[in-house]
Amino acid sequence: MSPRLSGHPLEVVGQDPPRPVSERSNRLEDAIGRQVRVYRTQLGMTIANLSRQADLSPGMLSKIENGQTSPSLTTLQSLAAALNVPVTALFRQFEQDREASFVKAGKGLVIDRRGTRAGHQYHLLGHSVGDRATRAEPYLIVISEPSDVFPLFQHDGVEFIYILEGEMVYRHGSHVYAMAPGDSLYFDADAPHGPEELNQLPIRFLSFIVEPSPGS
């Protein structure tokens, strides 16, 4: 089940005094709703258009835009895909005039990326702040179950991975790398890449992805 956003697992550090959790949650829902509406109107889409493309009911989309509900991560991913923006862009108004995002241990958003098998968990550890020509997404990736088949990923930008625990063979293009704790790999993400052999489980590694922002 996708985690809910109430309680805001991405706690933003700013200069204002800390707010109660309920107030921060409401502000996040309002900010997400406003940002969805901004992107929708920029694209000239009606609520009916966007709800159809995101596989949501018009009523649910209206509640999201008005900050009346806390959308699940799956819903945010669907909206972001329909709007052709990264999920992190939907947090933009909440992050306005802030300098950093802070994630407590174990509180990163857990994302099931398309094509991954059960047992692969992607913990989003932060998101880009401010308007940038690039977007950066840091993940803690945990692989806990054995597998013989792995999806290969391919996307714009560059990626850096650092092994924290376990051992694996990682493929990048036509090359493979035996990786153990302390090993790292920095590469052009336009080449097919991903784990090829899991030699010692569980495997935990950091992945830092930097891509051009849409429209940049």
Phi and psi in degrees as a GROMACS rama.xvg file:
@    title "Ramachandran Plot"
@    xaxis  label "Phi"
@    yaxis  label "Psi"
@TYPE xy
-72.8798  140.801  SER-2
-69.6983  150.017  PRO-3
-85.7408  161.501  ARG-4
-95.3721  -5.15117  LEU-5
-64.0056  138.274  SER-6
94.5636  -14.1439  GLY-7
45.2802  85.4521  HIS-8
-64.255  -20.1012  PRO-9
-96.5612  91.3783  LEU-10
-82.4603  119.463  GLU-11
-90.4284  132.554  VAL-12
-92.5592  125.78  VAL-13
-142.679  -165.356  GLY-14
-94.1268  -15.8203  GLN-15
-74.1854  154.518  ASP-16
-61.7864  150.587  PRO-17
-58.0692  142.441  PRO-18
-105.252  155.868  ARG-19
-57.3985  151.144  PRO-20
-57.1273  -43.0824  VAL-21
-62.5346  -39.375  SER-22
-67.8308  -42.3534  GLU-23
-63.3109  -39.3464  ARG-24
-63.2105  -45.3502  SER-25
-62.108  -40.8844  ASN-26
-63.4799  -37.8826  ARG-27
-65.1628  -45.1765  LEU-28
-61.6962  -42.5668  GLU-29
-62.2165  -44.1534  ASP-30
-64.994  -42.9054  ALA-31
-61.9456  -44.5296  ILE-32
-60.3588  -43.8121  GLY-33
-63.4473  -40.4904  ARG-34
-68.4067  -39.1962  GLN-35
-59.9887  -44.1326  VAL-36
-63.5624  -40.4211  ARG-37
-60.2211  -50.2512  VAL-38
-64.1543  -38.8853  TYR-39
-63.6138  -46.6917  ARG-40
-69.1527  -33.5928  THR-41
-61.426  -33.134  GLN-42
-87.2019  -2.17619  LEU-43
69.8314  27.6441  GLY-44
-95.6583  143.815  MET-45
-86.2531  168.164  THR-46
-59.7844  -38.3171  ILE-47
-64.1666  -42.1199  ALA-48
-59.7765  -52.3139  ASN-49
-67.1944  -41.6611  LEU-50
-62.0772  -36.7101  SER-51
-66.7864  -44.9884  ARG-52
-69.0125  -30.8942  GLN-53
-92.407  1.38211  ALA-54
59.4233  45.0287  ASP-55
-122.705  159.083  LEU-56
-77.9998  149.321  SER-57
-56.8145  -35.7163  PRO-58
-63.781  -42.5324  GLY-59
-64.7751  -42.8641  MET-60
-62.2907  -40.1392  LEU-61
-61.8449  -41.6679  SER-62
-63.1279  -40.4403  LYS-63
-63.2964  -46.2306  ILE-64
-65.1539  -26.5117  GLU-65
-96.1286  8.31673  ASN-66
67.2606  26.9674  GLY-67
-97.2231  -0.42745  GLN-68
-148.819  156.369  THR-69
-100.453  103.336  SER-70
-70.3826  147.463  PRO-71
-73.3194  164.85  SER-72
-63.1865  -36.9662  LEU-73
-60.5658  -41.5291  THR-74
-64.0952  -42.7205  THR-75
-63.089  -39.8312  LEU-76
-63.4559  -40.0886  GLN-77
-65.5808  -43.0017  SER-78
-64.1824  -44.4474  LEU-79
-61.7502  -41.2824  ALA-80
-64.3118  -41.8096  ALA-81
-67.0508  -30.8193  ALA-82
-90.6924  -5.9179  LEU-83
60.6872  45.1305  ASN-84
-134.282  158.327  VAL-85
-69.6502  153.358  PRO-86
-54.4447  -38.8591  VAL-87
-62.7373  -23.3148  THR-88
-66.1049  -23.9396  ALA-89
-72.9577  -12.9643  LEU-90
-92.4917  -0.136645  PHE-91
-57.2226  -46.1685  ARG-92
-66.31  -32.668  GLN-93
-67.0247  -29.801  PHE-94
-90.2553  -0.697648  GLU-95
-56.2198  135.252  GLN-96
64.588  22.6296  ASP-97
-108.761  163.491  ARG-98
-114.583  -16.9947  GLU-99
-154.324  160.44  ALA-100
-122.46  139.295  SER-101
-123.924  131.931  PHE-102
-122.446  121.658  VAL-103
-68.6744  154.591  LYS-104
-54.3851  129.57  ALA-105
78.3536  4.22733  GLY-106
-107.168  6.78225  LYS-107
-66.6247  144.005  GLY-108
-60.1044  130.549  LEU-109
-91.1684  120.502  VAL-110
-117.34  127.709  ILE-111
-92.2501  103.859  ASP-112
-78.6142  145.293  ARG-113
-57.5922  133.791  ARG-114
92.8903  -8.56221  GLY-115
-87.4222  154.383  THR-116
-88.9885  165.013  ARG-117
-58.0566  141.724  ALA-118
98.0987  -9.60791  GLY-119
-99.8292  117.283  HIS-120
-116.978  134.915  GLN-121
-113.41  113.612  TYR-122
-100.981  111.707  HIS-123
-73.7702  119.14  LEU-124
-98.8058  2.47323  LEU-125
169.169  177.125  GLY-126
-149.696  160.154  HIS-127
-62.4613  143.959  SER-128
-116.375  142.966  VAL-129
76.7406  175.102  GLY-130
-87.7369  117.871  ASP-131
-130.155  156.853  ARG-132
-75.0148  -18.6171  ALA-133
-125.766  159.188  THR-134
-120.202  142.495  ARG-135
-124.086  134.008  ALA-136
-131.307  111.139  GLU-137
-91.8239  134.249  PRO-138
-127.144  147.769  TYR-139
-102.654  118.27  LEU-140
-106.804  129.186  ILE-141
-120.516  124.104  VAL-142
-115.15  115.921  ILE-143
-116.008  -9.89198  SER-144
-121.55  143.523  GLU-145
-67.7538  152.913  PRO-146
-158.456  149.955  SER-147
-103.885  -15.3184  ASP-148
-125.267  132.508  VAL-149
-131.304  142.161  PHE-150
-74.0445  147.003  PRO-151
-100.072  141.734  LEU-152
-105.611  153.776  PHE-153
-156.393  124.126  GLN-154
-158.516  169.271  HIS-155
-67.5883  162.226  ASP-156
90.3193  -158.74  GLY-157
-127.895  163.047  VAL-158
-142.602  146.249  GLU-159
-127.908  130.083  PHE-160
-123.797  147.124  ILE-161
-137.833  124.073  TYR-162
-82.7768  127.313  ILE-163
-100.52  -37.3482  LEU-164
-153.36  146.789  GLU-165
84.2186  -179.971  GLY-166
-138.386  143.083  GLU-167
-155.41  163.804  MET-168
-103.962  126.213  VAL-169
-114.369  131.864  TYR-170
-99.2101  137.897  ARG-171
-135.295  109.946  HIS-172
60.7905  -125.734  GLY-173
-93.361  4.22479  SER-174
-109.631  148.525  HIS-175
-124.657  149.568  VAL-176
-132.959  124.848  TYR-177
-79.7765  118.982  ALA-178
-121.359  137.343  MET-179
-133.143  171.875  ALA-180
-52.0197  132.314  PRO-181
95.9676  -16.7992  GLY-182
-78.8974  151.065  ASP-183
-139.619  160.596  SER-184
-145.713  129.503  LEU-185
-121.119  127.597  TYR-186
-153.366  162.145  PHE-187
-73.6374  116.82  ASP-188
-78.5845  -0.655417  ALA-189
-75.2291  -16.4264  ASP-190
-86.3287  145.47  ALA-191
-57.589  135.372  PRO-192
-151.243  156.914  HIS-193
154.772  170.173  GLY-194
-62.3126  141.136  PRO-195
-115.668  -35.5044  GLU-196
-138.088  137.955  GLU-197
-104.789  106.91  LEU-198
-94.7644  -26.6846  ASN-199
-150.445  115.609  GLN-200
-102.149  156.111  LEU-201
-74.2717  158.328  PRO-202
-113.899  128.994  ILE-203
-127.563  127.573  ARG-204
-148.039  152.785  PHE-205
-88.5456  139.239  LEU-206
-129.009  126.447  SER-207
-120.12  112.267  PHE-208
-107.768  128.603  ILE-209
-122.036  120.13  VAL-210
-129.609  157.767  GLU-211
-64.7553  141.083  PRO-212
-70.645  148.005  SER-213
-56.2435  132.119  PRO-214
85.1819  -2.09263  GLY-215
